[in-house]
Amino acid sequence: MKLRFFEWLMLTYTFAVLLTCLLFFRSLKSSNASSGSLKTFEQRNRAFNVFRFDASSNLAVGQADQSQPVETDLISESKNEKRYWNQWAPVNLLKQNLSYIEPNKLRLFSHADYLVDIWSNNGLGDYLWQHIIQAELKSRPDKLYRHGEKTIHGIKYRFKGGDNLSLGFVSDTTENVIFVLNGRSNKTRETTRAWLDGLADLDALQNVGLVLIGDELCDNSWLLGYLQNKTAYSPKFVFLVYDSPLIDDKTVFQFPLGVATYRGFPLPAYPDLVVKGVRKYVCNFIGTVYSNSSRELLVKHLERINVAGTSHCYLKVRYTWQPTETQESLSSYVEVLKSSDLTLCPLGLNAESYRIYEALSVGSVPIIEDAVMGSNCSSTPYRLLRRHKAPVVFVKDWSELPKVLANEKKLSIAAKERRREKMLNWYQKFRSTLAVSFTSTVLQKFFNATV
């Protein structure tokens, strides 16, 4: 009896040893596989490194230099693993803007069910990311691009933006991507086409979305070929700037031009903003005056009004368009906007202008010239502003300006203060509503999900 018990005990012990050995060898095999994956990841990022710009070596984007080290602040390191490049550095949320988001509409999650990459090569991407999604941007040390992360309604957005970015930066493991591109001119359209045509090289791609600065005369017919070609590389939705007739609110949605982030126009957080009290100027116009344009008529009316002394309007014009601003000219422009009750917004090549949204962000009422520009544009301009009941004033032409200023003169200080508060609240709600609409579209079009 004792002998049988001893045999049973030895058999149990032997089985336990064999089971332990089996588990050990399986874990060792898994560890080797993980090392192989890491090695593959490192190889991929070394290949990706071909497209980065290294200021110290003066390499242009697209040149290869395997010997150059990657930036130390984008390196993630552990005791048992080799170094690898973490291209998505973690960021913090912009606390100053979160208070304006309606909590019942826009919810922030730490857990993400979906991953969506946003790539931008122009200032509209910064407006989408910082002003609409209201997330923070960080710059690489070499200033090649800006990057950030934010999770909303179960979508983890990862953003990269920079003028020098190209499709070569996008990893071929990308599954869901939104491009913010520029189709305003023939030159920028060529670049946009290159991005869209190159999507076929991204083997893992499942969903594509597009946020696009459209043609100022609303001729976006070139876009139809991409929308009608129903492949994995076709945009499932487009958010389009300007009043294009392509906008159907099913596949093509309207997006605001926003503020001129490319010129450095700041976020709407002004500690010295005059909400209570008297502002220095009744109205302002700072801009380029084109020959044979309605802006010439506007300037004549303003000069006549200022000479008569009936209103104090700030006027500063130039006759050649300048794409960039100095820090001094930008600060002066923002200060005048903040110090004006009204901001005059004449037509440019298109009816919509940065000036409209810049004025709204500081509580200065945009006085908008209500006219259609270009035969290809919608017969109803400013559809997005009208839909959201923007606190603006429309005029058919600038002969109505004296009447507008006369009505302004009748308002009490208290009435102007209430109007400013209402306008600032409207603009914050407008941005958060667009953020919800944007994310709802991404969820529905990419993942067949809802907010």
C-alpha positions in Angstrom: 0.0 0.0 0.0 2.8 2.4 0.9 4.7 1.5 -2.3 1.7 2.4 -4.4 1.3 5.7 -2.7 4.9 6.5 -3.3 4.6 5.6 -7.0 1.5 7.9 -7.3 3.4 10.7 -5.6 6.4 10.4 -8.0 4.1 10.3 -11.0 2.4 13.5 -9.9 5.7 15.2 -9.3 7.0 14.2 -12.8 3.9 15.5 -14.5 4.2 18.9 -12.7 7.9 19.2 -13.8 7.0 18.5 -17.4 4.1 21.0 -17.4 6.4 23.7 -15.9 9.0 23.0 -18.6 6.4 23.2 -21.3 5.1 26.6 -20.1 8.7 27.9 -19.8 9.5 27.1 -23.5 6.3 28.6 -24.7 7.0 31.9 -22.9 10.5 31.9 -24.3 9.2 31.4 -27.8 6.7 34.3 -27.3 9.5 36.5 -26.0 11.6 35.8 -29.1 8.6 36.7 -31.3 8.1 40.0 -29.5 11.8 40.8 -30.0 11.3 40.1 -33.7 8.3 42.5 -33.8 10.3 45.2 -32.0 13.1 44.7 -34.5 10.6 45.1 -37.4 9.3 48.2 -35.8 12.8 49.6 -35.5 13.5 48.8 -39.1 10.3 50.5 -40.2 11.1 53.7 -38.2 14.7 53.8 -39.6 13.0 53.7 -43.0 10.6 56.4 -41.9 13.7 58.4 -40.8 14.6 58.7 -44.5 11.9 61.4 -44.8 12.7 63.5 -41.8 14.7 66.7 -41.9 17.9 67.0 -39.8 18.9 70.7 -39.4 22.4 69.8 -38.3 23.2 67.9 -41.5 21.2 70.2 -43.8 19.5 67.2 -45.3 16.3 68.0 -47.3 13.2 66.0 -46.7 13.4 62.8 -48.6 17.2 62.3 -48.4 18.6 59.2 -46.7 21.1 59.3 -43.9 21.1 56.2 -41.6 23.9 57.6 -39.5 22.0 60.6 -38.1 20.6 60.1 -34.6 16.9 60.7 -33.9 15.8 63.4 -31.4 16.3 62.4 -27.8 12.9 63.8 -26.5 11.1 61.5 -28.9 12.9 58.3 -27.7 11.2 55.7 -25.5 13.6 53.4 -23.7 13.3 50.4 -21.3 15.9 48.2 -19.6 15.3 45.1 -21.7 14.5 46.6 -25.1 16.4 48.6 -27.7 15.6 52.2 -28.4 12.8 53.0 -30.8 11.3 56.2 -32.0 7.9 57.1 -30.6 6.5 59.4 -33.3 3.4 60.3 -31.2 4.5 62.1 -28.1 1.9 62.4 -25.3 0.3 65.8 -24.8 -1.8 67.6 -22.2 -5.3 69.1 -22.9 -5.8 72.8 -23.1 -7.5 73.5 -19.8 -8.4 77.1 -20.7 -10.7 75.9 -23.6 -12.4 72.9 -22.0 -14.7 75.1 -19.9 -16.5 76.2 -23.0 -17.4 72.8 -24.3 -20.9 71.7 -23.6 -20.5 68.6 -21.4 -23.7 66.9 -22.8 -22.3 67.1 -26.3 -18.6 66.6 -26.2 -17.2 63.9 -23.9 -13.6 63.2 -23.3 -12.5 59.6 -22.7 -9.2 58.1 -21.6 -10.2 54.8 -23.3 -10.2 54.8 -27.1 -12.1 52.3 -29.2 -10.8 53.7 -32.5 -7.6 55.3 -33.7 -7.6 58.0 -36.3 -4.6 59.9 -37.6 -4.9 63.5 -38.9 -2.3 64.8 -41.2 -2.1 68.5 -42.3 0.2 70.5 -44.6 -1.5 73.9 -44.0 -2.9 76.3 -41.4 -6.5 75.0 -41.6 -5.2 71.8 -39.8 -4.1 74.0 -36.9 -7.5 75.7 -36.8 -9.3 72.2 -36.8 -7.0 70.9 -34.1 -6.6 73.9 -31.7 -9.7 75.9 -32.3 -12.4 73.3 -33.1 -11.2 70.0 -31.5 -9.5 72.3 -28.9 -6.4 70.2 -28.3 -2.8 71.2 -27.6 0.0 71.2 -30.2 3.7 70.6 -29.5 6.5 71.2 -31.9 9.5 69.0 -32.6 12.9 70.6 -31.7 13.7 71.0 -35.4 10.3 72.6 -36.1 9.6 70.2 -38.9 6.0 69.5 -37.7 3.6 70.0 -34.8 1.9 67.0 -33.1 -0.7 66.2 -30.5 -3.2 63.6 -29.2 -6.8 63.8 -27.9 -9.5 61.2 -27.2 -13.1 62.2 -27.9 -16.1 59.9 -27.9 -14.0 56.8 -28.0 -11.8 58.1 -30.9 -8.1 58.7 -30.2 -7.0 61.4 -32.6 -3.4 61.7 -33.4 -2.4 64.9 -35.2 0.6 66.0 -37.2 0.8 69.3 -39.1 3.5 71.1 -40.9 4.1 72.9 -44.2 6.9 70.4 -45.1 5.0 67.2 -44.5 4.4 64.9 -47.4 2.7 61.5 -47.9 6.1 59.9 -47.3 5.7 60.5 -43.6 2.6 58.4 -43.3 3.2 54.9 -42.1 1.9 52.1 -44.4 0.4 50.5 -41.3 -2.1 53.4 -41.1 -5.7 52.2 -41.1 -7.8 55.3 -40.6 -6.6 58.7 -41.8 -7.9 62.2 -42.3 -6.0 64.6 -44.5 -6.3 68.4 -44.2 -5.1 69.7 -47.5 -5.3 72.8 -49.8 -7.1 72.9 -53.1 -7.3 76.7 -53.4 -4.9 77.1 -56.4 -3.5 75.0 -59.3 -0.2 74.6 -57.4 -1.8 73.5 -54.1 -4.2 71.2 -56.0 -1.3 69.4 -57.6 0.1 68.7 -54.1 -3.3 67.6 -52.8 -3.7 65.2 -55.8 -0.3 63.7 -55.0 -1.4 62.9 -51.5 -4.7 61.4 -52.6 -3.1 59.4 -55.5 -0.5 58.0 -53.2 -3.0 56.4 -50.9 -2.9 53.2 -52.9 0.5 52.5 -51.4 -0.8 52.3 -47.9 -1.6 48.6 -47.7 -3.5 48.6 -44.4 -5.7 51.6 -45.2 -9.4 51.1 -44.4 -10.9 54.6 -44.1 -10.0 58.0 -45.6 -11.5 61.4 -44.8 -10.7 64.9 -46.2 -10.8 68.4 -44.9 -10.1 70.7 -47.8 -9.6 74.4 -48.5 -11.6 74.7 -51.7 -11.3 76.9 -54.7 -12.2 80.5 -53.9 -14.4 80.6 -57.0 -15.9 77.3 -55.9 -14.7 75.3 -58.9 -14.0 72.0 -57.2 -15.0 69.7 -60.0 -11.7 67.9 -59.9 -12.8 66.4 -56.6 -15.6 64.4 -58.1 -13.3 61.8 -59.6 -12.1 60.9 -56.1 -15.5 60.8 -54.6 -17.1 58.7 -57.3 -14.2 56.1 -57.3 -15.5 53.8 -54.6 -12.4 52.2 -53.3 -10.6 51.9 -49.9 -8.6 55.0 -51.0 -11.7 57.2 -51.8 -12.6 59.8 -49.2 -15.7 58.7 -47.3 -16.4 62.3 -46.4 -15.2 65.8 -47.2 -15.3 68.9 -45.1 -15.0 71.7 -47.6 -14.3 75.4 -47.1 -16.3 78.0 -49.1 -19.9 77.9 -50.4 -19.5 75.2 -53.0 -22.6 73.6 -54.6 -20.9 70.2 -54.0 -22.0 70.5 -50.4 -24.9 68.1 -49.8 -24.5 67.4 -46.0 -24.3 63.7 -46.9 -20.8 63.2 -48.2 -19.6 66.8 -48.5 -20.0 69.1 -45.5 -19.2 72.7 -45.1 -16.3 73.8 -42.9 -15.4 77.3 -41.8 -12.4 79.1 -43.2 -11.6 80.1 -39.6 -8.9 82.4 -38.4 -5.5 82.9 -40.1 -3.5 80.5 -38.0 -0.8 80.5 -40.7 -0.2 84.1 -39.9 -0.1 83.4 -36.1 -3.6 84.6 -35.2 -4.0 83.5 -31.5 -6.4 81.3 -29.7 -9.5 83.1 -28.3 -8.1 83.5 -24.8 -7.5 87.2 -24.2 -7.0 88.2 -20.5 -7.2 91.9 -21.4 -10.3 91.7 -23.6 -12.7 94.6 -22.9 -16.1 93.0 -22.4 -17.4 95.6 -19.9 -16.8 99.2 -20.7 -16.2 101.4 -23.7 -14.1 100.3 -26.7 -11.8 102.8 -28.4 -13.1 102.4 -31.9 -16.6 102.2 -33.3 -15.4 100.2 -36.3 -12.2 99.2 -38.2 -10.9 98.0 -41.5 -7.3 96.8 -41.9 -6.6 95.1 -45.2 -5.6 95.2 -48.9 -7.6 97.3 -51.3 -7.8 95.9 -54.8 -8.5 98.1 -57.8 -12.1 98.1 -59.1 -13.3 96.2 -56.0 -16.0 97.0 -53.4 -13.2 97.7 -51.0 -12.5 101.0 -52.8 -16.1 102.1 -52.2 -15.7 101.0 -48.5 -12.6 103.1 -48.0 -14.2 106.2 -49.6 -17.2 106.0 -47.2 -14.9 105.5 -44.2 -12.7 108.5 -45.2 -15.8 110.6 -45.6 -17.2 109.5 -42.2 -14.0 110.1 -40.4 -13.6 113.6 -41.9 -17.1 114.4 -40.8 -16.3 113.2 -37.3 -19.6 111.3 -36.9 -17.8 108.1 -35.9 -14.3 107.1 -35.0 -13.3 104.2 -37.2 -9.8 102.8 -37.5 -8.6 102.6 -41.1 -5.3 101.2 -42.4 -5.0 99.9 -46.0 -2.3 98.7 -48.3 -2.6 98.1 -52.1 -0.4 94.9 -52.4 -1.4 91.7 -50.7 1.2 90.3 -48.2 1.0 86.6 -47.3 2.9 87.0 -44.0 2.8 89.3 -41.0 5.5 90.6 -38.7 5.0 90.2 -35.0 4.4 93.9 -34.8 1.8 94.1 -37.5 0.0 91.0 -36.1 -0.1 92.4 -32.6 -1.4 95.8 -33.9 -4.1 94.0 -36.0 -5.3 91.9 -33.0 -5.3 95.0 -30.7 -7.5 97.0 -33.1 -10.0 94.1 -33.4 -10.2 93.8 -29.6 -10.7 97.6 -29.4 -13.5 97.8 -31.9 -17.3 97.5 -31.6 -17.6 96.6 -35.3 -15.3 95.0 -37.9 -16.0 95.7 -41.5 -15.7 92.6 -43.7 -15.7 93.4 -47.5 -15.5 90.8 -50.2 -12.2 89.3 -51.3 -11.8 86.7 -54.1 -14.5 84.8 -52.1 -17.2 86.2 -49.8 -15.9 84.3 -46.8 -12.8 85.8 -45.0 -10.6 85.1 -42.0 -11.6 88.5 -40.7 -15.2 87.3 -39.9 -14.0 84.6 -37.5 -11.2 86.7 -36.1 -13.8 89.5 -35.2 -16.2 87.0 -33.7 -13.4 85.6 -31.5 -12.9 89.0 -29.8 -16.6 90.1 -29.6 -16.4 92.6 -32.5 -19.5 92.4 -34.7 -18.6 91.5 -38.3 -20.4 93.8 -40.8 -20.5 91.5 -43.8 -20.9 92.4 -47.5 -23.7 90.0 -48.6 -22.9 89.1 -52.2 -22.1 86.0 -54.3 -18.6 85.7 -55.7 -18.1 83.6 -58.8 -20.6 81.8 -60.9 -19.7 78.4 -59.5 -20.5 79.4 -55.9 -23.8 78.8 -54.1 -26.5 81.4 -54.7 -26.8 81.6 -50.9 -23.5 82.7 -49.4 -22.4 82.3 -45.8 -24.6 79.2 -45.4 -22.7 78.0 -42.3 -23.0 81.3 -40.5 -26.7 81.6 -41.4 -27.4 78.0 -40.2 -25.8 78.6 -36.9 -27.5 82.1 -36.5 -24.2 83.9 -36.2 -24.4 87.4 -34.5 -23.4 89.3 -37.6 -24.8 92.2 -39.7 -25.3 91.8 -43.4 -25.2 94.7 -45.9 -25.9 94.6 -49.6 -23.2 97.2 -50.3 -21.2 99.8 -48.4 -23.6 102.6 -49.1 -25.5 101.2 -46.1 -22.5 101.8 -43.8 -23.7 105.3 -42.6 -27.0 103.8 -41.5 -25.2 101.0 -39.7 -23.0 103.4 -37.8 -26.0 105.6 -37.0 -27.8 102.7 -35.4 -24.6 101.8 -33.5 -24.4 105.2 -32.1 -27.9 104.8 -30.5 -26.9 101.8 -28.5 -26.1 102.2 -24.8 -22.9 100.9 -23.2 -24.9 98.2 -21.4 -26.4 97.0 -24.6 -23.0 96.8 -26.2 -21.7 94.8 -23.2 -24.5 92.3 -23.4 -23.9 92.0 -27.2 -20.2 91.2 -26.6 -21.0 88.5 -24.0 -23.6 86.9 -26.3 -21.1 87.0 -29.2 -18.3 85.4 -27.3 -20.6 82.7 -26.0 -21.9 82.1 -29.5 -18.4 81.6 -30.9 -17.4 79.1 -28.1 -20.6 77.2 -28.7 -20.1 77.3 -32.5 -16.6 75.7 -32.2 -17.7 73.0 -29.8 -20.8 72.2 -32.0 -18.5 71.8 -35.0 -16.3 69.5 -33.0 -19.2 67.3 -32.1 -20.4 67.3 -35.8 -16.9 66.4 -37.0 -16.5 63.5 -34.6 -20.0 62.3 -35.3 -19.2 62.2 -39.0 -16.0 60.3 -38.4 -17.8 57.7 -36.2 -20.6 57.2 -38.7 -18.6 57.2 -41.9 -15.6 55.2 -40.7 -17.0 52.9 -38.1 -20.8 52.9 -38.6 -21.1 54.1 -35.0 -22.8 57.0 -33.3 -21.9 59.5 -30.6 
